[in-house]
Amino acid sequence: MNPESQRVNRILYPTDLSENASFAFGHAIRIANCYGAKITILYVLEDLPPNVLMIMQAFHGRDRWEEMQRSNRDEILQSIRDRIQAFCAGVASNLPECPFVADEILVETGHPVERILHHLDKRPCDMAVMGSRGHGILKEALLGSTSHRVLRRSSKPVLVVPLPSKEN
């Protein structure tokens, strides 16, 4: 096996910005530090489920609802970008021995699993590092976690970091 094929130049770090997200991010930073890799941070704002979308369109009217979404979307996405930058600064201050380069911050809407897999496939990412327990719209127990669905479908390595429970 060619050692260059195992080189890590870029890590995709999908996050939900949950309280425990910094734990998995610490692993991404340490791996990046070992390889001199860059980190691409991805946050996916989940689309509303179809039944909720239909209710909102019925309540507000389709045109008014679409106008409301357009006018608020940019504000919401910028707010999330600001939270990610603050998140990175906070984590980096707790790991001064591991300087890292977050060269891209991607904030988008869609289905988290599909967007993560898209970026793993289409971007020059060598692996993903993500937590095993987040806080999305659907409970983990119903459909299985995002990280496990990504792990099953990804053609690239995925490090799934078990996050500490609140009791610990």
N, C-alpha and C positions, 0 to 999 in steps of 0.2 A: 504494500500500500504506500502510495506517495505521501510523505509527511506534509507537503504543501496542500494536499487535499483536505487535511485536517486543520489547517490554519483558520483562525477566527479573525476576520477583519472588521466585521460589522455585526452587532447584536440587535435584534428587534426586541424591544421591551414593551409589550402591551400592558397597559395599566388601567384600572378602574378608579384610581385615586382613593381607594378605600384606606381605612386606618392602618391596615397591615401591609399595604402595597410597598412601603419602604423596605420591608424585610426581603422581598424578592428582588427589589431594585439593588439592594446591597450585594446580592449575589451577581447580578449583571455587572455592577461596577467592578467587583473583584476579578471577574473573568476578563472584562475589558482591560483592566490594568495588567493582567498577566500576559495578554497578547498584544497590547497596544492597540486594541480595537476601539472603534467608535460605537456609540449607542444611538439607535433611532427609537424614540419614544412615540408610542401610538396610543391614543385615546379614541375610543369609538363611542359616540353618543348613540345609544340604541334608538332605532325607529320605534314609533308607537305601534303597539300591536294593532292589526287590522280592525278589530272590533272597537277599540278605543278611538282610532282614527275616524271610523264611520260615525261614532257618537259625536265627536268634536265637530265634524263637518255638518252633521244634522243640526246641532245646537247653534253653531255660529253661521252656518251657510258655507258652502265649499269655497267660494271666492274669498270671503272674509277670513276663513281659517287659513287658507294658503297665504294671504297677505300678512296675517299675524305671524305665521311661521317664518316668512322671508324677513320681516322687519326685526324679529328677535334672534334669528339664527346667528348672524354675525356677532352680535353682542354676547350671546351664550358661548360661542366657540372661542372668542377672545378671552372671556372670563376663564374658560377651561385652560387655555394656553398660559394665562397668568398663574393659575393654580399649579400647573405643571412646573413652571419655572421656579416658583416658591418651593415646591416639593423637592425639586432637584437641589436647590440651594440648601435646604434643610438636611437632606440625606448626605450631601457632600460635606457639610460641616461636621457630621458625625463620623465620617470616614476620611479624615485628612491624609491618611497613609495611602489612599487609593484615588489619586486624581483621575478623572475620566472626562471624555469628550462626548457630550450629547450633541451630535452635529445636526440632528433633525428632530423637530417636534411636530408630529402629525396629529391633527384633531379633525375628525370627520364623523359623519353620521352614517348609519347603516347597521347591518347585522354583525356583531363583534367577531364571531367565528369566521365568517366569510371575508371580512376586511383583513383580519390577521393573516389568514391563509393567502389572500391576494398579495399582501406585502411580502410575505415570506417567499412567494413564487416570483414576483415581478421585480423586487428590489435586490440589490446585491447583499442581502443578509445571509450570514452563514448559519445562524441559529436564532432561536427565540428563548428568552428567559421570562417566565411568568409565574405568578402565584397560583396556588391551587384552589383558593377560595376567595371569591369576590362578592359583590353585592349588586347584581343586575336586577332587571325587572322580574325575571322568572327565577324562582327558587331553584337552587342547585339540585335538590332532590327530585324535582319533576322531570327535568330534561338532561341532567348531567351537567357538570361544570363546563364553562367555556374552555378552560385549559385542557381538560380531558378530550373534548371534541377536537380541539386543535391538534393535540398529540396524536390522536388516532388517524387524522387525515393529512398531516404534514409530511412532505417528502424531505424536510430538513430536520436536524436535531432540535428538540424542544426540551429545555430543562424546566420541569415543573417543581416549584419550590413549595413544600408544605408550609403554610403560614401558621404562626402560633395562634392558639385559641385565646380568647379573652380571659380565660381562667388562669393562664400562665403568666 
